[in-house]
């Protein structure tokens, strides 16, 4: 039952299960005693019968509270009150004339068995046995006193003794079983930790490949396309940013903080990606629900922005045109960005296995967020890439205006660096 649980939770889990089982058994005994005494009171009405009913009811209430809040104070109070109630019930029943000839009758045993069931309060085997033993001794002691007072012969009843023996046996078997299964628990925990470490290493490998695609390879392509002579300020700044990114460790973690202002569009990574591609001479038209980007958290915003940037860089390098369109749409549960161009297109199935742009910088990146990527293209018919990511419901709405057409042109493609990959058919 407890295999797979952390070792420090096994004792608590087993103790809670045993406590619930024993307490419900005790409550069943008390309900049976309450009904039986009430029926007996019809044929033998007396004030003592009424006192016994009140006592059994109070004992049941205490046991119910103990099942909800297993504390030492409640356990002690239950033992004391239960002992008094058991004595009153025993004196009342054994004192009925010519009805019971010994103390070992089942009706007298029911509150005694409920008193023994306090043993379920212990989380450990030894503690549970001690509580159960205390309840058993008190139950038998008050029964002896009741038998002496009423003059009825005392005989240990098999019901209470078997209940006590069963409780002690279950506690001991549970404690021994926990010790026997502890090596198995430890082995399962080690296997789980190793599996988590493997998944973490794989996640870091995926991030490292995507980071290389977004930075180093892109800067190499930008340098290849740059004009001979001194580096342009944009290209130099991009290279410095890439070096800082590779030197730092912020890419290893997912930050939950997002420095955003009142406009989700202007603060989004998608807007920054589009502006960087406009700096490289690409004319980008943006339409749709731009402000809906404010619904994304920092991680989703960053990853979606880099994926959009990859798509736009591929337009620059391989589509054969200088314009593209970005459409932003949203529903109650997700957000979609479509990057479209009317360029030469390509056949995705024919791209080489060594080309990582679409595979790592777009598809893997979006799938890590729980989203999906759909590519619609064929040679001579342009390319459309649909990026869909989960987004929590929000109040973001489209602001007036449909977006800009072209941005400032800083020179031919390749004069500035971006964080995306190296080609449309990658």
Backbone torsions as a table, in degrees:
resi	resn	phi	psi	omega
1	UNK	NA	-33.0	-174.6
2	UNK	-104.7	3.9	178.4
3	UNK	-61.5	132.9	-178.2
4	UNK	97.4	-17.8	177.1
5	UNK	-78.9	148.4	172.4
6	UNK	-58.1	147.0	-173.4
7	UNK	-59.5	-35.6	-177.7
8	UNK	-73.9	-10.5	178.0
9	UNK	-100.0	-10.7	-176.2
10	UNK	-64.0	-49.4	-178.5
11	UNK	-59.9	-43.9	180.0
12	UNK	-64.4	-41.7	-178.6
13	UNK	-65.0	-48.1	-179.9
14	UNK	-65.2	-42.4	179.1
15	UNK	-60.9	-40.6	179.4
16	UNK	-66.0	-41.2	179.9
17	UNK	-64.9	-44.2	178.8
18	UNK	-65.5	-39.9	179.9
19	UNK	-61.9	-43.9	-180.0
20	UNK	-63.6	-41.2	-179.1
21	UNK	-66.1	-46.5	-178.2
22	UNK	-68.5	-38.3	-179.7
23	UNK	-68.3	-37.6	176.6
24	UNK	-68.8	-34.4	174.7
25	UNK	-63.9	-43.5	177.5
26	UNK	-62.6	-41.4	177.3
27	UNK	-62.8	-37.1	177.6
28	UNK	-63.5	-41.5	177.8
29	UNK	-62.7	-41.3	-178.7
30	UNK	-69.0	-39.1	176.7
31	UNK	-63.7	-41.8	176.8
32	UNK	-62.4	-41.6	178.1
33	UNK	-65.1	-38.9	180.0
34	UNK	-63.0	-45.6	-179.6
35	UNK	-66.6	-42.8	-177.4
36	UNK	-65.0	-44.4	179.8
37	UNK	-65.9	-38.0	178.4
38	UNK	-63.1	-42.4	178.0
39	UNK	-65.8	-39.9	178.9
40	UNK	-65.4	-32.2	-180.0
41	UNK	-68.5	-19.5	178.0
42	UNK	-67.9	-41.6	-179.5
43	UNK	-87.5	-20.7	179.5
44	UNK	-131.6	67.6	-178.1
45	UNK	-66.3	134.2	176.6
46	UNK	-162.7	162.8	178.6
47	UNK	-66.4	-32.5	-179.4
48	UNK	-66.2	-33.3	176.7
49	UNK	-62.1	-43.5	178.1
50	UNK	-62.9	-40.4	177.6
51	UNK	-64.0	-40.6	178.6
52	UNK	-62.6	-41.2	178.8
53	UNK	-63.3	-43.4	178.4
54	UNK	-63.0	-41.0	179.6
55	UNK	-63.9	-44.7	179.1
56	UNK	-62.9	-40.6	179.3
57	UNK	-63.6	-42.8	178.3
58	UNK	-65.3	-37.9	177.7
59	UNK	-64.0	-39.6	177.9
60	UNK	-65.9	-39.1	178.7
61	UNK	-63.8	-42.6	178.9
62	UNK	-63.7	-40.6	179.3
63	UNK	-66.7	-36.8	176.5
64	UNK	-64.5	-43.2	176.7
65	UNK	-62.5	-38.0	179.2
66	UNK	-66.3	-34.2	177.3
67	UNK	-68.3	-26.4	178.4
68	UNK	-88.3	-32.7	-177.3
69	UNK	-134.4	95.6	-177.1
70	UNK	-82.6	90.2	179.3
71	UNK	-121.6	157.7	179.4
72	UNK	-65.5	-40.1	-179.0
73	UNK	-61.3	-46.7	178.6
74	UNK	-63.8	-36.1	179.0
75	UNK	-64.6	-44.4	179.3
76	UNK	-64.4	-43.8	178.8
77	UNK	-62.5	-40.7	179.3
78	UNK	-63.6	-41.5	178.6
79	UNK	-63.2	-43.6	-178.6
80	UNK	-67.2	-50.8	179.4
81	UNK	-63.7	-41.8	179.6
82	UNK	-62.7	-36.9	178.5
83	UNK	-65.3	-43.5	178.6
84	UNK	-64.0	-44.4	-179.5
85	UNK	-64.4	-42.7	179.1
86	UNK	-61.9	-39.2	177.5
87	UNK	-64.3	-45.8	-179.5
88	UNK	-62.2	-45.4	-179.6
89	UNK	-63.7	-41.9	-179.4
90	UNK	-64.9	-44.1	178.8
91	UNK	-63.7	-40.9	-178.7
92	UNK	-64.6	-46.6	-176.0
93	UNK	-73.8	-46.1	-179.3
94	UNK	-69.1	-21.1	179.2
95	UNK	-82.3	-7.9	177.1
96	UNK	-67.3	129.6	-173.5
97	UNK	-64.9	129.1	173.3
98	UNK	54.6	31.1	-179.5
99	UNK	-108.4	-47.1	179.1
100	UNK	-121.8	131.0	-175.3
101	UNK	-104.7	-2.2	175.3
102	UNK	-155.3	168.5	-174.5
103	UNK	-87.4	-4.7	-174.5
104	UNK	-94.9	45.8	177.3
105	UNK	-97.2	153.7	-173.7
106	UNK	-65.1	-36.0	-178.3
107	UNK	-63.4	-37.0	176.7
108	UNK	-73.8	-28.0	-176.0
109	UNK	-75.8	-23.7	-174.3
110	UNK	-61.4	-48.9	175.8
111	UNK	-66.0	-27.9	177.2
112	UNK	-67.1	-42.5	178.1
113	UNK	-64.0	-38.0	177.0
114	UNK	-64.5	-32.6	178.2
115	UNK	-69.9	-36.4	177.9
116	UNK	-66.2	-30.7	-175.7
117	UNK	-69.0	-0.2	172.8
118	UNK	-64.8	-16.9	179.7
119	UNK	-60.1	-20.1	179.0
120	UNK	-70.7	-5.8	-178.2
121	UNK	-72.5	-21.6	-175.7
122	UNK	-78.2	136.7	176.3
123	UNK	-81.6	-25.2	177.5
124	UNK	-102.6	160.3	-177.9
125	UNK	-63.9	-46.9	-178.1
126	UNK	-64.7	-42.0	179.0
127	UNK	-63.4	-42.4	178.6
128	UNK	-62.9	-41.1	177.8
129	UNK	-63.0	-40.5	179.8
130	UNK	-64.5	-44.0	177.9
131	UNK	-63.4	-44.4	179.0
132	UNK	-63.5	-39.2	178.1
133	UNK	-64.1	-41.7	177.6
134	UNK	-60.8	-44.0	178.0
135	UNK	-63.5	-39.7	-179.8
136	UNK	-65.8	-44.6	-179.4
137	UNK	-63.9	-44.7	179.1
138	UNK	-62.7	-41.1	-179.5
139	UNK	-63.0	-44.3	-179.6
140	UNK	-71.0	-34.0	-179.9
141	UNK	-64.3	-48.3	-179.1
142	UNK	-67.7	-29.3	177.9
143	UNK	-68.6	-40.2	176.1
144	UNK	-61.1	-44.3	179.4
145	UNK	-63.3	-40.5	178.7
146	UNK	-65.4	-39.0	178.9
147	UNK	-65.6	-39.7	178.1
148	UNK	-64.0	-43.8	-177.9
149	UNK	-65.1	-39.1	-177.0
150	UNK	-89.8	-10.6	-179.8
151	UNK	77.8	14.2	178.2
152	UNK	-89.9	136.0	179.5
153	UNK	-59.7	138.4	178.4
154	UNK	-91.3	132.7	173.6
155	UNK	-138.7	127.9	176.1
156	UNK	-59.3	128.7	-177.4
157	UNK	-89.3	144.2	-177.6
158	UNK	-69.0	-25.0	-176.9
159	UNK	-66.3	-50.4	-179.0
160	UNK	-67.8	-41.5	-179.2
161	UNK	-63.3	-44.5	179.9
162	UNK	-66.9	-36.2	177.0
163	UNK	-63.2	-44.3	178.8
164	UNK	-63.4	-44.5	-179.9
165	UNK	-63.2	-40.5	179.2
166	UNK	-64.2	-43.3	179.9
167	UNK	-62.0	-45.7	179.4
168	UNK	-63.1	-41.3	179.1
169	UNK	-62.4	-43.9	179.0
170	UNK	-63.0	-42.6	179.6
171	UNK	-62.0	-44.9	-178.4
172	UNK	-67.8	-43.1	178.5
173	UNK	-62.3	-39.0	178.6
174	UNK	-63.4	-44.4	179.3
175	UNK	-64.8	-43.0	178.8
176	UNK	-66.8	-37.6	179.2
177	UNK	-64.2	-36.7	178.3
178	UNK	-64.3	-41.7	178.4
179	UNK	-66.1	-38.8	-178.0
180	UNK	-68.7	-33.7	-177.2
181	UNK	-91.4	-1.7	-178.1
182	UNK	-60.4	-43.4	176.3
183	UNK	-59.1	-36.9	178.1
184	UNK	-65.5	-41.4	177.7
185	UNK	-58.4	-47.3	-178.4
186	UNK	-63.3	-39.9	179.0
187	UNK	-64.2	-40.6	178.5
188	UNK	-66.3	-37.7	178.6
189	UNK	-66.8	-40.2	177.0
190	UNK	-63.2	-41.5	178.8
191	UNK	-63.6	-39.4	178.7
192	UNK	-65.3	-41.7	178.6
193	UNK	-64.2	-40.8	178.2
194	UNK	-64.1	-40.1	178.4
195	UNK	-65.7	-40.6	177.2
196	UNK	-64.8	-38.2	177.4
197	UNK	-64.8	-39.6	178.4
198	UNK	-63.7	-43.8	178.5
199	UNK	-64.0	-37.6	178.9
200	UNK	-66.9	-41.5	177.1
201	UNK	-62.8	-41.1	177.9
202	UNK	-62.8	-41.7	179.0
203	UNK	-61.6	-41.8	178.8
204	UNK	-67.1	-36.9	177.0
205	UNK	-62.6	-42.9	179.3
206	UNK	-63.2	-42.8	179.2
207	UNK	-65.0	-38.2	-179.0
208	UNK	-65.5	-41.1	178.2
209	UNK	-64.4	-44.1	179.1
210	UNK	-64.3	-38.7	178.5
211	UNK	-64.1	-41.6	177.5
212	UNK	-62.3	-40.4	178.6
213	UNK	-65.6	-37.5	-175.9
214	UNK	-76.9	-21.7	-170.9
215	UNK	-120.5	-76.4	-170.0
216	UNK	-59.3	-53.1	-177.3
217	UNK	-63.2	-37.5	178.9
218	UNK	-64.3	-40.5	179.4
219	UNK	-66.4	-36.1	177.2
220	UNK	-63.6	-41.7	177.5
221	UNK	-64.5	-41.1	179.2
222	UNK	-62.7	-39.4	178.1
223	UNK	-65.9	-37.9	179.2
224	UNK	-62.9	-38.7	-177.2
225	UNK	-86.6	-4.5	-177.9
226	UNK	-73.7	151.7	176.4
227	UNK	-71.4	149.5	175.8
228	UNK	-59.2	147.6	179.5
229	UNK	115.6	-166.7	-179.0
230	UNK	-61.5	150.4	177.9
231	UNK	-68.3	142.3	175.4
232	UNK	-70.3	155.4	179.5
233	UNK	-57.2	-38.8	-179.7
234	UNK	-64.2	-43.9	-179.3
235	UNK	-66.9	-41.0	178.5
236	UNK	-64.0	-41.5	178.8
237	UNK	-65.5	-38.7	178.3
238	UNK	-64.7	-40.1	178.6
239	UNK	-65.5	-41.6	177.8
240	UNK	-62.4	-40.4	178.7
241	UNK	-63.9	-38.8	178.2
242	UNK	-64.6	-43.8	179.0
243	UNK	-62.0	-42.0	178.5
244	UNK	-63.4	-39.0	180.0
245	UNK	-65.4	-44.7	-179.7
246	UNK	-68.7	-31.0	-179.6
247	UNK	-77.2	-29.2	-177.5
248	UNK	-84.3	179.1	-178.8
249	UNK	-124.4	9.9	-177.3
250	UNK	-65.5	-23.8	-179.4
251	UNK	-71.2	-12.9	-179.3
252	UNK	-76.7	-18.9	-176.2
253	UNK	-120.6	159.9	175.4
254	UNK	-105.4	105.6	-179.8
255	UNK	-78.3	139.1	177.7
256	UNK	-92.7	-2.8	-178.1
257	UNK	-90.7	138.5	178.4
258	UNK	-133.4	119.3	-179.6
259	UNK	-84.6	87.2	-176.0
260	UNK	-119.0	149.3	178.7
261	UNK	-100.6	-157.5	-175.9
262	UNK	-73.0	-18.7	-176.7
263	UNK	-109.5	111.4	-179.8
264	UNK	-63.6	-26.4	179.8
265	UNK	-71.7	-52.6	-176.6
266	UNK	-66.9	-23.8	-179.8
267	UNK	-95.4	3.2	-174.3
268	UNK	-87.5	155.6	176.3
269	UNK	-70.7	-25.6	176.7
270	UNK	-65.0	-43.0	176.8
271	UNK	-60.6	-44.3	179.4
272	UNK	-62.8	-40.3	179.3
273	UNK	-63.7	-42.8	179.1
274	UNK	-63.9	-41.9	179.5
275	UNK	-64.0	-38.2	177.9
276	UNK	-64.6	-39.1	178.7
277	UNK	-72.2	-32.1	173.5
278	UNK	-64.2	-34.9	176.6
279	UNK	-62.8	-22.9	179.2
280	UNK	-92.0	8.0	173.9
281	UNK	99.5	3.5	-179.5
282	UNK	-85.6	132.1	176.0
283	UNK	-87.3	117.2	-175.9
284	UNK	-120.7	123.0	174.3
285	UNK	-101.7	129.5	-177.1
286	UNK	-114.6	127.5	177.3
287	UNK	-135.0	167.5	176.0
288	UNK	101.7	-159.3	-174.2
289	UNK	-88.3	77.3	-176.2
290	UNK	-62.7	-42.1	-176.5
291	UNK	-67.4	-14.8	178.2
292	UNK	-64.8	-17.8	177.5
293	UNK	-63.1	-20.5	177.3
294	UNK	-66.8	-11.8	177.6
295	UNK	-76.8	-17.7	-176.0
296	UNK	-79.4	148.1	173.0
297	UNK	-80.1	179.4	-173.0
298	UNK	-62.6	-41.9	-177.0
299	UNK	-67.0	-49.8	-179.6
300	UNK	-63.3	-38.7	178.7
301	UNK	-61.5	-46.8	-179.2
302	UNK	-64.1	-47.5	-177.0
303	UNK	-66.6	-39.8	178.1
304	UNK	-65.5	-40.4	178.5
305	UNK	-61.4	-43.0	179.4
306	UNK	-67.8	-35.1	177.7
307	UNK	-67.1	-43.2	176.9
308	UNK	-61.9	-41.3	179.2
309	UNK	-61.8	-40.0	177.2
310	UNK	-58.8	-44.9	-179.4
311	UNK	-62.8	-42.7	-179.0
312	UNK	-68.9	-37.7	176.4
313	UNK	-63.1	-38.1	177.2
314	UNK	-64.8	-33.8	174.0
315	UNK	-61.5	-45.0	-178.8
316	UNK	-60.7	-43.3	-170.9
317	UNK	-86.3	-27.2	-168.5
318	UNK	-133.1	-14.4	-175.4
319	UNK	-76.4	-23.2	-179.6
320	UNK	80.9	11.0	177.0
321	UNK	-133.3	171.8	-177.0
322	UNK	-117.9	23.9	-179.8
323	UNK	-141.3	151.2	178.0
324	UNK	-152.6	163.9	178.3
325	UNK	-126.5	138.8	176.9
326	UNK	-119.9	123.2	-179.4
327	UNK	-116.7	130.1	-178.1
328	UNK	-114.4	124.9	179.0
329	UNK	-132.8	156.5	-179.2
330	UNK	-147.6	154.2	171.4
331	UNK	-124.2	-170.9	-179.2
332	UNK	-67.6	-22.5	-171.9
333	UNK	-122.7	-11.4	-179.6
334	UNK	-150.0	170.7	-179.8
335	UNK	-134.1	137.2	-177.1
336	UNK	-123.8	140.8	173.8
337	UNK	-125.2	125.8	179.5
338	UNK	-110.5	125.4	176.1
339	UNK	-108.0	118.3	-174.7
340	UNK	-124.4	144.8	171.2
341	UNK	-144.8	160.1	-179.8
342	UNK	-107.3	35.4	-175.9
343	UNK	-83.8	-154.3	-171.6
344	UNK	-78.3	-18.3	178.9
345	UNK	70.7	-179.5	-179.9
346	UNK	-164.6	174.6	176.3
347	UNK	-110.5	111.8	-172.9
348	UNK	-63.7	-36.3	-176.9
349	UNK	-67.5	-16.7	-178.3
350	UNK	-96.0	2.4	179.1
351	UNK	-74.6	146.3	-177.4
352	UNK	-70.2	155.0	179.8
353	UNK	-68.4	-18.9	-178.9
354	UNK	-88.0	-0.2	179.8
355	UNK	-93.6	117.9	-166.6
356	UNK	-108.7	-2.0	-173.7
357	UNK	-58.9	-65.3	179.9
358	UNK	-66.2	-33.9	-174.9
359	UNK	-71.4	-46.1	-175.5
360	UNK	-98.2	-49.8	-172.3
361	UNK	-76.9	-16.0	179.7
362	UNK	-118.3	-67.7	-171.5
363	UNK	-63.7	-52.3	-179.2
364	UNK	-61.5	-39.2	-177.0
365	UNK	-63.3	-44.3	-179.5
366	UNK	-72.8	-38.1	179.5
367	UNK	-65.5	-30.0	175.7
368	UNK	-62.5	-27.4	178.5
369	UNK	-85.0	-1.6	-175.8
370	UNK	86.5	14.8	-179.1
371	UNK	-101.2	-164.0	-177.7
372	UNK	-144.6	157.6	179.1
373	UNK	-127.9	128.5	176.5
374	UNK	-122.8	124.0	-178.6
375	UNK	-110.6	124.2	178.7
376	UNK	-118.9	108.7	-176.6
377	UNK	-160.5	155.8	168.8
378	UNK	-159.3	153.7	-176.4
379	UNK	-55.2	129.2	177.3
380	UNK	85.0	-2.3	-176.3
381	UNK	-120.5	14.4	178.4
382	UNK	78.8	-176.9	-176.5
383	UNK	-139.9	138.3	172.9
384	UNK	-130.3	130.3	179.5
385	UNK	-120.7	121.1	179.0
386	UNK	-101.9	116.6	178.9
387	UNK	-108.5	121.0	-179.2
388	UNK	-123.8	127.7	179.3
389	UNK	-130.1	149.8	175.5
390	UNK	-65.2	142.4	178.9
391	UNK	-143.8	129.8	178.4
392	UNK	-65.6	151.8	178.0
393	UNK	-58.8	141.1	179.9
394	UNK	-149.3	176.5	-178.9
395	UNK	-99.8	13.1	-177.7
396	UNK	-66.4	131.3	178.9
397	UNK	-130.2	160.4	-179.0
398	UNK	-71.5	131.0	176.8
399	UNK	-82.9	161.7	179.7
400	UNK	-56.6	143.6	-180.0
401	UNK	101.6	153.9	-175.8
402	UNK	-115.1	10.0	178.2
403	UNK	103.8	170.1	-175.5
404	UNK	-93.5	161.9	176.2
405	UNK	-92.4	-88.0	-176.8
406	UNK	-106.4	152.9	177.4
407	UNK	-108.0	-178.2	-179.7
408	UNK	-63.7	139.1	-179.5
409	UNK	-98.5	119.9	-175.5
410	UNK	-98.7	12.8	-179.3
411	UNK	128.0	-178.4	-179.1
412	UNK	-67.6	158.4	179.7
413	UNK	-54.6	136.0	-179.5
414	UNK	107.8	-12.1	-180.0
415	UNK	-73.7	-23.6	178.6
416	UNK	-123.5	159.6	-179.5
417	UNK	-100.1	153.0	172.2
418	UNK	-132.5	178.2	-177.0
419	UNK	-100.3	15.9	-176.4
420	UNK	-104.1	-167.4	-171.3
421	UNK	-91.2	-153.6	-161.9
422	UNK	-124.4	18.5	174.8
423	UNK	162.6	151.9	-178.9
424	UNK	-60.9	-51.3	-177.7
425	UNK	-84.3	35.0	-177.3
426	UNK	-89.0	NA	NA
